[in-house]
Amino acid sequence: MFGRKKTKTEPERKTFDAEHYKPVLRCSICNGEQVAGLKNLETGKFEEVALIRGERELAEFMEQYGLEHIDKEY
């Protein structure tokens, strides 16, 4: 009830297997919805990680995974 304020910590950096997965931003042509995730290079299966509703959320996703560039898929 009367707890201490939580201190802001640095976001945890997430990792993925770069040999088997590729970070991709999947975009809908119809409504403009964007979903960030990882695409399996062997099977082509897409694994959703985050719904992107703006530039800030995209920047947070890229920072979490240490990315400088992300490809878009339609």
C-alpha positions, 0 to 999 in steps of 0.5 A, spaced: 500 500 500 505 505 501 511 502 497 517 505 495 517 508 488 520 504 483 526 506 480 526 507 472 531 501 470 535 501 463 530 496 458 533 489 458 536 488 451 533 482 447 537 477 443 535 473 437 538 468 433 541 472 427 542 465 423 535 463 423 531 469 424 530 476 421 527 482 424 521 484 420 516 490 420 509 487 417 505 492 414 498 492 412 496 495 405 489 496 407 489 499 414 496 501 415 497 496 421 504 495 423 507 489 427 514 488 429 516 481 429 521 475 427 521 471 421 524 464 420 528 464 414 528 457 413 520 456 414 518 463 412 513 463 419 512 470 422 513 471 430 509 477 432 513 481 438 509 487 438 504 492 435 507 498 432 502 504 433 507 510 432 514 512 431 516 511 439 514 504 439 518 502 433 524 506 436 523 502 442 522 495 439 529 497 435 532 499 441 530 493 445 533 488 439 539 493 438 537 494 431 539 500 426 535 498 420 528 494 419 525 491 413 518 492 411 514 487 408 507 488 405 
